[in-house]
């Protein structure tokens, strides 16, 4: 595999619009620079949620995390998708509460 093909494959598996580098505060108060991928954050947030609720929350997180980087010419596109999934989430929660 040539270097260019490897970069293309890496981008397909772990796209840059789903990667973030920033400062994280540890439990002891220490601040460290860390890199996190959206899929890892989604797994951590959704691990205690079930089915449809996890599906809706994961999509909200996905679209919000990339809104400024994937579609730079139309940032509202991902914001609107996140809002749509927030509405789905609201309906899911309302249905659970009604039971």
N, CA, C and O atoms as a printed pandas DataFrame, in Angstrom:
     atom_number atom_name residue_name chain_id  residue_number  x_coord  y_coord  z_coord
0              1         N          UNK        A               1    0.849   -1.177    0.000
1              2        CA          UNK        A               1    0.000    0.000    0.000
2              3         C          UNK        A               1    0.896    1.241    0.000
3              4         O          UNK        A               1    1.827    1.332    0.801
4              5         N          UNK        A               2    0.628    2.173   -0.869
5              6        CA          UNK        A               2    1.407    3.405   -0.961
6              7         C          UNK        A               2    0.973    4.371    0.149
7              8         O          UNK        A               2   -0.127    4.261    0.692
8              9         N          UNK        A               3    1.854    5.310    0.470
9             10        CA          UNK        A               3    1.588    6.264    1.557
10            11         C          UNK        A               3    0.273    7.014    1.342
11            12         O          UNK        A               3   -0.485    7.208    2.292
12            13         N          UNK        A               4   -0.005    7.435    0.119
13            14        CA          UNK        A               4   -1.230    8.170   -0.169
14            15         C          UNK        A               4   -2.470    7.314    0.095
15            16         O          UNK        A               4   -3.467    7.810    0.619
16            17         N          UNK        A               5   -2.407    6.019   -0.272
17            18        CA          UNK        A               5   -3.524    5.112   -0.023
18            19         C          UNK        A               5   -3.717    4.894    1.475
19            20         O          UNK        A               5   -4.848    4.798    1.949
20            21         N          UNK        A               6   -2.620    4.817    2.215
21            22        CA          UNK        A               6   -2.695    4.640    3.664
22            23         C          UNK        A               6   -3.366    5.845    4.312
23            24         O          UNK        A               6   -4.229    5.688    5.176
24            25         N          UNK        A               7   -2.974    7.048    3.897
25            26        CA          UNK        A               7   -3.599    8.263    4.429
26            27         C          UNK        A               7   -5.088    8.277    4.119
27            28         O          UNK        A               7   -5.898    8.636    4.974
28            29         N          UNK        A               8   -5.457    7.887    2.898
29            30        CA          UNK        A               8   -6.872    7.864    2.498
30            31         C          UNK        A               8   -7.649    6.860    3.352
31            32         O          UNK        A               8   -8.761    7.154    3.788
32            33         N          UNK        A               9   -7.074    5.679    3.594
33            34        CA          UNK        A               9   -7.713    4.665    4.416
34            35         C          UNK        A               9   -7.853    5.159    5.855
35            36         O          UNK        A               9   -8.906    4.984    6.468
36            37         N          UNK        A              10   -6.796    5.777    6.403
37            38        CA          UNK        A              10   -6.860    6.328    7.760
38            39         C          UNK        A              10   -7.971    7.364    7.870
39            40         O          UNK        A              10   -8.702    7.391    8.861
40            41         N          UNK        A              11   -8.101    8.210    6.865
41            42        CA          UNK        A              11   -9.128    9.253    6.865
42            43         C          UNK        A              11  -10.523    8.626    6.789
43            44         O          UNK        A              11  -11.460    9.143    7.397
44            45         N          UNK        A              12  -10.672    7.536    6.062
45            46        CA          UNK        A              12  -11.963    6.868    5.957
46            47         C          UNK        A              12  -12.355    6.201    7.275
47            48         O          UNK        A              12  -13.529    6.204    7.646
48            49         N          UNK        A              13  -11.394    5.638    7.972
49            50        CA          UNK        A              13  -11.660    4.942    9.229
50            51         C          UNK        A              13  -11.796    5.929   10.391
51            52         O          UNK        A              13  -12.637    5.747   11.271
52            53         N          UNK        A              14  -10.986    6.944   10.388
53            54        CA          UNK        A              14  -10.945    7.901   11.483
54            55         C          UNK        A              14  -10.875    9.320   10.917
55            56         O          UNK        A              14   -9.829    9.965   10.984
56            57         N          UNK        A              15  -11.995    9.809   10.357
57            58        CA          UNK        A              15  -11.968   11.118    9.690
58            59         C          UNK        A              15  -11.603   12.266   10.629
59            60         O          UNK        A              15  -11.959   12.260   11.807
60            61         N          UNK        A              16  -10.900   13.233   10.095
61            62        CA          UNK        A              16  -10.429   14.359   10.910
62            63         C          UNK        A              16  -11.578   15.169   11.506
63            64         O          UNK        A              16  -11.414   15.775   12.564
64            65         N          UNK        A              17  -12.745   15.190   10.842
65            66        CA          UNK        A              17  -13.859   15.961   11.401
66            67         C          UNK        A              17  -14.475   15.288   12.627
67            68         O          UNK        A              17  -15.391   15.843   13.234
68            69         N          UNK        A              18  -13.993   14.112   12.997
69            70        CA          UNK        A              18  -14.431   13.439   14.215
70            71         C          UNK        A              18  -13.318   13.341   15.251
71            72         O          UNK        A              18  -13.431   12.572   16.206
72            73         N          UNK        A              19  -12.251   14.107   15.076
73            74        CA          UNK        A              19  -11.133   14.075   16.024
74            75         C          UNK        A              19  -10.948   15.457   16.643
75            76         O          UNK        A              19  -11.028   16.479   15.961
76            77         N          UNK        A              20  -10.701   15.463   17.939
77            78        CA          UNK        A              20  -10.531   16.721   18.643
78            79         C          UNK        A              20   -9.345   16.627   19.572
79            80         O          UNK        A              20   -9.114   15.594   20.201
80            81         N          UNK        A              21   -8.602   17.695   19.655
81            82        CA          UNK        A              21   -7.506   17.793   20.598
82            83         C          UNK        A              21   -7.796   19.000   21.475
83            84         O          UNK        A              21   -8.111   20.081   20.977
84            85         N          UNK        A              22   -7.688   18.809   22.764
85            86        CA          UNK        A              22   -7.964   19.913   23.672
86            87         C          UNK        A              22   -7.493   19.586   25.070
87            88         O          UNK        A              22   -6.856   18.559   25.306
88            89         N          UNK        A              23   -7.814   20.469   25.989
89            90        CA          UNK        A              23   -7.396   20.301   27.374
90            91         C          UNK        A              23   -8.466   19.568   28.151
91            92         O          UNK        A              23   -9.657   19.848   28.013
92            93         N          UNK        A              24   -8.023   18.616   28.978
93            94        CA          UNK        A              24   -8.911   17.827   29.815
94            95         C          UNK        A              24   -8.433   17.962   31.256
95            96         O          UNK        A              24   -7.233   17.934   31.530
96            97         N          UNK        A              25   -9.387   18.110   32.172
97            98        CA          UNK        A              25   -9.042   18.169   33.595
98            99         C          UNK        A              25   -9.275   16.796   34.203
99           100         O          UNK        A              25  -10.383   16.263   34.146
100          101         N          UNK        A              26   -8.229   16.229   34.782
101          102        CA          UNK        A              26   -8.326   14.926   35.425
102          103         C          UNK        A              26   -8.963   15.073   36.803
103          104         O          UNK        A              26   -9.125   16.185   37.305
104          105         N          UNK        A              27   -9.325   13.936   37.412
105          106        CA          UNK        A              27   -9.974   13.951   38.729
106          107         C          UNK        A              27   -9.158   14.677   39.786
107          108         O          UNK        A              27   -9.727   15.298   40.683
108          109         N          UNK        A              28   -7.833   14.609   39.694
109          110        CA          UNK        A              28   -6.988   15.266   40.698
110          111         C          UNK        A              28   -6.752   16.750   40.395
111          112         O          UNK        A              28   -5.989   17.417   41.095
112          113         N          UNK        A              29   -7.409   17.260   39.353
113          114        CA          UNK        A              29   -7.291   18.666   38.999
114          115         C          UNK        A              29   -6.206   18.968   37.976
115          116         O          UNK        A              29   -6.105   20.097   37.495
116          117         N          UNK        A              30   -5.408   17.986   37.643
117          118        CA          UNK        A              30   -4.351   18.168   36.648
118          119         C          UNK        A              30   -4.967   18.367   35.274
119          120         O          UNK        A              30   -5.889   17.650   34.885
120          121         N          UNK        A              31   -4.448   19.348   34.541
121          122        CA          UNK        A              31   -4.928   19.570   33.167
122          123         C          UNK        A              31   -3.906   19.001   32.195
123          124         O          UNK        A              31   -2.711   19.276   32.293
124          125         N          UNK        A              32   -4.401   18.199   31.253
125          126        CA          UNK        A              32   -3.531   17.586   30.249
126          127         C          UNK        A              32   -4.146   17.787   28.872
127          128         O          UNK        A              32   -5.360   17.927   28.717
128          129         N          UNK        A              33   -3.273   17.796   27.889
129          130        CA          UNK        A              33   -3.735   17.897   26.509
130          131         C          UNK        A              33   -4.084   16.488   26.050
131          132         O          UNK        A              33   -3.294   15.562   26.236
132          133         N          UNK        A              34   -5.264   16.318   25.451
133          134        CA          UNK        A              34   -5.704   14.983   25.053
134          135         C          UNK        A              34   -6.349   15.024   23.677
135          136         O          UNK        A              34   -6.858   16.053   23.231
136          137         N          UNK        A              35   -6.312   13.886   23.029
137          138        CA          UNK        A              35   -6.964   13.731   21.732
138          139         C          UNK        A              35   -8.093   12.722   21.918
139          140         O          UNK        A              35   -7.888   11.659   22.504
140          141         N          UNK        A              36   -9.263   13.048   21.428
141          142        CA          UNK        A              36  -10.394   12.135   21.551
142          143         C          UNK        A              36  -11.128   12.084   20.215
143          144         O          UNK        A              36  -11.233   13.077   19.494
144          145         N          UNK        A              37  -11.624   10.904   19.918
145          146        CA          UNK        A              37  -12.450   10.740   18.730
146          147         C          UNK        A              37  -13.903   10.731   19.171
147          148         O          UNK        A              37  -14.232   10.234   20.248
148          149         N          UNK        A              38  -14.757   11.275   18.345
149          150        CA          UNK        A              38  -16.177   11.343   18.666
150          151         C          UNK        A              38  -16.740    9.977   19.011
151          152         O          UNK        A              38  -17.541    9.856   19.937
152          153         N          UNK        A              39  -16.333    8.940   18.277
153          154        CA          UNK        A              39  -16.902    7.607   18.542
154          155         C          UNK        A              39  -16.579    7.131   19.951
155          156         O          UNK        A              39  -17.391    6.434   20.559
156          157         N          UNK        A              40  -15.414    7.490   20.485
157          158        CA          UNK        A              40  -15.063    7.101   21.847
158          159         C          UNK        A              40  -15.917    7.865   22.859
159          160         O          UNK        A              40  -16.366    7.299   23.856
160          161         N          UNK        A              41  -16.134    9.140   22.596
161          162        CA          UNK        A              41  -16.985    9.950   23.470
162          163         C          UNK        A              41  -18.419    9.429   23.445
163          164         O          UNK        A              41  -19.064    9.316   24.487
164          165         N          UNK        A              42  -18.914    9.113   22.243
165          166        CA          UNK        A              42  -20.275    8.591   22.105
166          167         C          UNK        A              42  -20.420    7.281   22.888
167          168         O          UNK        A              42  -21.411    7.082   23.592
168          169         N          UNK        A              43  -19.429    6.391   22.763
169          170        CA          UNK        A              43  -19.485    5.118   23.505
170          171         C          UNK        A              43  -19.573    5.374   25.010
171          172         O          UNK        A              43  -20.352    4.729   25.711
172          173         N          UNK        A              44  -18.775    6.312   25.497
173          174        CA          UNK        A              44  -18.760    6.610   26.934
174          175         C          UNK        A              44  -20.094    7.181   27.398
175          176         O          UNK        A              44  -20.599    6.801   28.454
176          177         N          UNK        A              45  -20.664    8.086   26.618
177          178        CA          UNK        A              45  -21.927    8.724   27.004
178          179         C          UNK        A              45  -23.092    7.746   26.910
179          180         O          UNK        A              45  -23.966    7.743   27.776
180          181         N          UNK        A              46  -23.115    6.922   25.878
181          182        CA          UNK        A              46  -24.275    6.069   25.595
182          183         C          UNK        A              46  -24.215    4.682   26.217
183          184         O          UNK        A              46  -25.155    3.903   26.063
184          185         N          UNK        A              47  -23.145    4.358   26.909
185          186        CA          UNK        A              47  -22.994    2.991   27.405
186          187         C          UNK        A              47  -24.094    2.568   28.378
187          188         O          UNK        A              47  -24.365    1.375   28.514
188          189         N          UNK        A              48  -24.725    3.513   29.046
189          190        CA          UNK        A              48  -25.786    3.162   29.993
190          191         C          UNK        A              48  -27.187    3.394   29.428
191          192         O          UNK        A              48  -28.179    3.182   30.127
192          193         N          UNK        A              49  -27.275    3.826   28.180
193          194        CA          UNK        A              49  -28.575    4.067   27.557
194          195         C          UNK        A              49  -29.008    2.848   26.763
195          196         O          UNK        A              49  -28.175    2.054   26.326
196          197         N          UNK        A              50  -30.331    2.700   26.573
197          198        CA          UNK        A              50  -30.764    1.566   25.763
198          199         C          UNK        A              50  -31.318    2.022   24.416
199          200         O          UNK        A              50  -31.767    3.155   24.241
200          201         N          UNK        A              51  -31.263    1.093   23.487
201          202        CA          UNK        A              51  -31.887    1.155   22.179
202          203         C          UNK        A              51  -32.050    2.518   21.550
203          204         O          UNK        A              51  -31.077    3.188   21.202
204          205         N          UNK        A              52  -33.306    2.915   21.410
205          206        CA          UNK        A              52  -33.619    4.155   20.697
206          207         C          UNK        A              52  -33.020    5.385   21.346
207          208         O          UNK        A              52  -32.608    6.316   20.654
208          209         N          UNK        A              53  -32.967    5.398   22.661
209          210        CA          UNK        A              53  -32.389    6.551   23.360
210          211         C          UNK        A              53  -30.901    6.679   23.030
211          212         O          UNK        A              53  -30.421    7.780   22.761
212          213         N          UNK        A              54  -30.180    5.576   23.049
213          214        CA          UNK        A              54  -28.751    5.592   22.697
214          215         C          UNK        A              54  -28.573    6.020   21.249
215          216         O          UNK        A              54  -27.667    6.793   20.937
216          217         N          UNK        A              55  -29.425    5.526   20.366
217          218        CA          UNK        A              55  -29.380    5.879   18.942
218          219         C          UNK        A              55  -29.541    7.391   18.754
219          220         O          UNK        A              55  -28.763    8.013   18.031
220          221         N          UNK        A              56  -30.544    7.976   19.402
221          222        CA          UNK        A              56  -30.804    9.406   19.251
222          223         C          UNK        A              56  -29.663   10.242   19.828
223          224         O          UNK        A              56  -29.193   11.177   19.179
224          225         N          UNK        A              57  -29.215    9.914   21.038
225          226        CA          UNK        A              57  -28.138   10.671   21.680
226          227         C          UNK        A              57  -26.860   10.572   20.858
227          228         O          UNK        A              57  -26.163   11.570   20.673
228          229         N          UNK        A              58  -26.546    9.382   20.366
229          230        CA          UNK        A              58  -25.311    9.223   19.584
230          231         C          UNK        A              58  -25.346   10.066   18.318
231          232         O          UNK        A              58  -24.320   10.612   17.913
232          233         N          UNK        A              59  -26.504   10.180   17.692
233          234        CA          UNK        A              59  -26.599   11.012   16.497
234          235         C          UNK        A              59  -26.519   12.500   16.814
235          236         O          UNK        A              59  -25.931   13.265   16.050
236          237         N          UNK        A              60  -27.102   12.916   17.928
237          238        CA          UNK        A              60  -26.964   14.319   18.354
238          239         C          UNK        A              60  -25.487   14.650   18.533
239          240         O          UNK        A              60  -25.006   15.662   18.023
240          241         N          UNK        A              61  -24.771   13.797   19.255
241          242        CA          UNK        A              61  -23.352   14.035   19.505
242          243         C          UNK        A              61  -22.543   14.036   18.213
243          244         O          UNK        A              61  -21.649   14.863   18.035
244          245         N          UNK        A              62  -22.857   13.113   17.318
245          246        CA          UNK        A              62  -22.138   13.024   16.045
246          247         C          UNK        A              62  -22.294   14.320   15.243
247          248         O          UNK        A              62  -21.304   14.905   14.804
248          249         N          UNK        A              63  -23.525   14.757   15.059
249          250        CA          UNK        A              63  -23.744   15.942   14.222
250          251         C          UNK        A              63  -23.221   17.222   14.865
251          252         O          UNK        A              63  -22.678   18.083   14.172
252          253         N          UNK        A              64  -23.376   17.357   16.174
253          254        CA          UNK        A              64  -22.859   18.553   16.848
254          255         C          UNK        A              64  -21.334   18.590   16.817
255          256         O          UNK        A              64  -20.737   19.657   16.667
256          257         N          UNK        A              65  -20.704   17.425   16.957
257          258        CA          UNK        A              65  -19.241   17.407   17.006
258          259         C          UNK        A              65  -18.595   17.798   15.685
259          260         O          UNK        A              65  -17.455   18.261   15.674
260          261         N          UNK        A              66  -19.291   17.625   14.589
261          262        CA          UNK        A              66  -18.661   17.886   13.291
262          263         C          UNK        A              66  -19.217   19.106   12.553
263          264         O          UNK        A              66  -18.789   19.379   11.432
264          265         N          UNK        A              67  -20.151   19.841   13.144
265          266        CA          UNK        A              67  -20.870   20.865   12.395
266          267         C          UNK        A              67  -19.984   21.946   11.777
267          268         O          UNK        A              67  -20.361   22.523   10.757
268          269         N          UNK        A              68  -18.853   22.232   12.342
269          270        CA          UNK        A              68  -17.977   23.268   11.769
270          271         C          UNK        A              68  -16.891   22.706   10.859
271          272         O          UNK        A              68  -16.176   23.471   10.212
272          273         N          UNK        A              69  -16.758   21.397   10.799
273          274        CA          UNK        A              69  -15.633   20.849   10.048
274          275         C          UNK        A              69  -16.001   20.022    8.825
275          276         O          UNK        A              69  -15.260   20.039    7.842
276          277         N          UNK        A              70  -17.119   19.299    8.847
277          278        CA          UNK        A              70  -17.425   18.435    7.705
278          279         C          UNK        A              70  -18.031   19.215    6.540
279          280         O          UNK        A              70  -17.603   19.056    5.397
280          281         N          UNK        A              71  -19.006   20.041    6.818
281          282        CA          UNK        A              71  -19.673   20.817    5.765
282          283         C          UNK        A              71  -19.429   22.303    6.021
283          284         O          UNK        A              71  -20.339   23.033    6.413
284          285         N          UNK        A              72  -18.200   22.736    5.797
285          286        CA          UNK        A              72  -17.809   24.116    6.118
286          287         C          UNK        A              72  -18.634   25.147    5.352
287          288         O          UNK        A              72  -18.808   26.275    5.813
288          289         N          UNK        A              73  -19.134   24.762    4.199
289          290        CA          UNK        A              73  -19.924   25.683    3.388
290          291         C          UNK        A              73  -21.386   25.742    3.840
291          292         O          UNK        A              73  -22.137   26.608    3.391
292          293         N          UNK        A              74  -21.797   24.822    4.728
293          294        CA          UNK        A              74  -23.183   24.784    5.177
294          295         C          UNK        A              74  -23.244   24.215    6.592
295          296         O          UNK        A              74  -23.696   23.088    6.794
296          297         N          UNK        A              75  -22.789   24.996    7.570
297          298        CA          UNK        A              75  -22.724   24.507    8.950
298          299         C          UNK        A              75  -24.108   24.228    9.526
299          300         O          UNK        A              75  -24.243   23.407   10.434
300          301         N          UNK        A              76  -25.118   24.888    9.022
301          302        CA          UNK        A              76  -26.475   24.681    9.534
302          303         C          UNK        A              76  -26.981   23.277    9.234
303          304         O          UNK        A              76  -27.874   22.782    9.922
304          305         N          UNK        A              77  -26.428   22.637    8.228
305          306        CA          UNK        A              77  -26.853   21.288    7.843
306          307         C          UNK        A              77  -26.748   20.320    9.026
307          308         O          UNK        A              77  -27.718   19.637    9.355
308          309         N          UNK        A              78  -25.588   20.260    9.657
309          310        CA          UNK        A              78  -25.410   19.346   10.781
310          311         C          UNK        A              78  -26.124   19.825   12.031
311          312         O          UNK        A              78  -26.571   19.004   12.831
312          313         N          UNK        A              79  -26.243   21.126   12.220
313          314        CA          UNK        A              79  -26.992   21.655   13.361
314          315         C          UNK        A              79  -28.456   21.236   13.237
315          316         O          UNK        A              79  -29.064   20.813   14.221
316          317         N          UNK        A              80  -29.017   21.349   12.051
317          318        CA          UNK        A              80  -30.411   20.949   11.840
318          319         C          UNK        A              80  -30.610   19.452   12.044
319          320         O          UNK        A              80  -31.643   19.033   12.566
320          321         N          UNK        A              81  -29.632   18.641   11.638
321          322        CA          UNK        A              81  -29.720   17.200   11.868
322          323         C          UNK        A              81  -29.688   16.915   13.371
323          324         O          UNK        A              81  -30.438   16.069   13.857
324          325         N          UNK        A              82  -28.827   17.616   14.103
325          326        CA          UNK        A              82  -28.755   17.423   15.556
326          327         C          UNK        A              82  -30.087   17.795   16.207
327          328         O          UNK        A              82  -30.558   17.101   17.108
328          329         N          UNK        A              83  -30.683   18.878   15.754
329          330        CA          UNK        A              83  -31.989   19.296   16.286
330          331         C          UNK        A              83  -33.038   18.227   15.998
331          332         O          UNK        A              83  -33.866   17.919   16.854
332          333         N          UNK        A              84  -33.002   17.667   14.799
333          334        CA          UNK        A              84  -33.938   16.601   14.429
334          335         C          UNK        A              84  -33.808   15.408   15.382
335          336         O          UNK        A              84  -34.812   14.852   15.827
336          337         N          UNK        A              85  -32.564   15.018   15.691
337          338        CA          UNK        A              85  -32.359   13.907   16.611
338          339         C          UNK        A              85  -32.711   14.282   18.048
339          340         O          UNK        A              85  -33.113   13.413   18.822
340          341         N          UNK        A              86  -32.571   15.550   18.423
341          342        CA          UNK        A              86  -33.037   15.995   19.741
342          343         C          UNK        A              86  -34.554   15.847   19.835
343          344         O          UNK        A              86  -35.082   15.460   20.878
344          345         N          UNK        A              87  -35.246   16.153   18.751
345          346        CA          UNK        A              87  -36.697   15.979   18.720
346          347         C          UNK        A              87  -37.073   14.498   18.847
347          348         O          UNK        A              87  -38.008   14.149   19.566
348          349         N          UNK        A              88  -36.332   13.630   18.139
349          350        CA          UNK        A              88  -36.560   12.187   18.277
350          351         C          UNK        A              88  -36.354   11.774   19.736
351          352         O          UNK        A              88  -37.160   11.030   20.295
352          353         N          UNK        A              89  -35.271   12.260   20.346
353          354        CA          UNK        A              89  -34.960   11.927   21.733
354          355         C          UNK        A              89  -36.079   12.382   22.664
355          356         O          UNK        A              89  -36.479   11.653   23.572
356          357         N          UNK        A              90  -36.570   13.570   22.434
357          358        CA          UNK        A              90  -37.667   14.095   23.248
358          359         C          UNK        A              90  -38.900   13.189   23.131
359          360         O          UNK        A              90  -39.544   12.885   24.134
360          361         N          UNK        A              91  -39.222   12.766   21.923
361          362        CA          UNK        A              91  -40.368   11.866   21.714
362          363         C          UNK        A              91  -40.152   10.532   22.418
363          364         O          UNK        A              91  -41.074    9.999   23.035
364          365         N          UNK        A              92  -38.943    9.990   22.330
365          366        CA          UNK        A              92  -38.613    8.713   22.971
366          367         C          UNK        A              92  -38.812    8.825   24.486
367          368         O          UNK        A              92  -39.400    7.939   25.106
368          369         N          UNK        A              93  -38.323    9.907   25.071
369          370        CA          UNK        A              93  -38.437   10.111   26.524
370          371         C          UNK        A              93  -39.901   10.304   26.919
371          372         O          UNK        A              93  -40.351    9.767   27.932
372          373         N          UNK        A              94  -40.640   11.069   26.119
373          374        CA          UNK        A              94  -42.062   11.288   26.408
374          375         C          UNK        A              94  -42.839    9.978   26.354
375          376         O          UNK        A              94  -43.724    9.745   27.178
376          377         N          UNK        A              95  -42.510    9.117   25.380
377          378        CA          UNK        A              95  -43.174    7.811   25.287
378          379         C          UNK        A              95  -42.862    6.949   26.509
379          380         O          UNK        A              95  -43.741    6.262   27.028
380          381         N          UNK        A              96  -41.621    6.985   26.962
381          382        CA          UNK        A              96  -41.229    6.206   28.158
382          383         C          UNK        A              96  -41.975    6.725   29.396
383          384         O          UNK        A              96  -42.438    5.943   30.226
384          385         N          UNK        A              97  -42.082    8.049   29.505
385          386        CA          UNK        A              97  -42.759    8.639   30.663
386          387         C          UNK        A              97  -44.256    8.325   30.669
387          388         O          UNK        A              97  -44.868    8.228   31.732
388          389         N          UNK        A              98  -44.839    8.167   29.488
389          390        CA          UNK        A              98  -46.270    7.892   29.379
390          391         C          UNK        A              98  -46.620    6.446   29.734
391          392         O          UNK        A              98  -47.782    6.129   29.989
392          393         N          UNK        A              99  -45.623    5.585   29.750
393          394        CA          UNK        A              99  -45.876    4.154   30.028
394          395         C          UNK        A              99  -46.065    3.889   31.494
395          396         O          UNK        A              99  -46.284    2.745   31.891
